[in-house]
């Protein structure tokens, strides 16, 4: 692991291997280590060459500091981590993001496309793309705003477990919270303030669908066959809008496909990387 300063905050980056650089961005309420099984499966399934896999802890997670300052939380703050990594590596990276990490990945690629070679979005929670949509989008937004409000109120009332129970139940189904160990529930509760900030960032991002109509980066969208309607709706809107896009499904997975089905999800991501990875240069005789 190494640390990288980003706008005055020390960001922890977990790194393994050497070769083609790939940046993995994790979801809310977890650090980069949650992506370790996925990263190992990705390495196994990428057959073109070795990978240099970098997994930053986003602001407020793992060993990374919480961003300081008076500005409201924004996807741009975490997207700056991608830009800093690409600059540190000296060139563009393959970028893979899940859930909140997917929303960050899309924001990073849209703002600095020259730093991203290819993009894999696994159910990005880019809630901002639903704003200005039809009546179905308004209903989906209202539903997820209730979950965000439950998290915020739990933090304000000093009872973060209640808000995180609503969060976990929404994404992973009834009974999931009670099935977690006491240690896991306590860890989730500690993450509640950052989860609330992540919601604020995802709602407040200014980019809309029409801003992505000329998106220049080849993108693969991956979703679970048993996911929530809001996640599938965002995937559908992106598929209709992005000019260079492919869509893949992990049939038995829900929203947490990289965690519950790391092998199947990584195989779909590795296939996208293989399509984009440049062939070794040949030398004329």
Buried (B, 14 or more C-beta within 10 A) or exposed (E): EEBBEBBEBEBBBBBBBEBBBBBBBBBBBBBBBBBBBBBBBBBEBBEBEEBBBBBBBBBBBBBBBEBEEEEEBBBBBBBBBBBBBBEEBEEBBBBBBBBBBBBBBBBBBBBBBEBBBBBBBBBBBBBBBBBEBEEEBEEBBEEBEEBBBBBBBBBEEEBBEBBBBBBBBBBBBEEBBEEBEEEEBBBBBEBBBBBBBBBBBBBBBEBBBEEBEEBEBBBBBBBBEBBBEBBBBBBEBBBEBBEEBBBBBBEEBBBBBBBBBBBBBBBBBBBBBEEBBEEEEEEEE
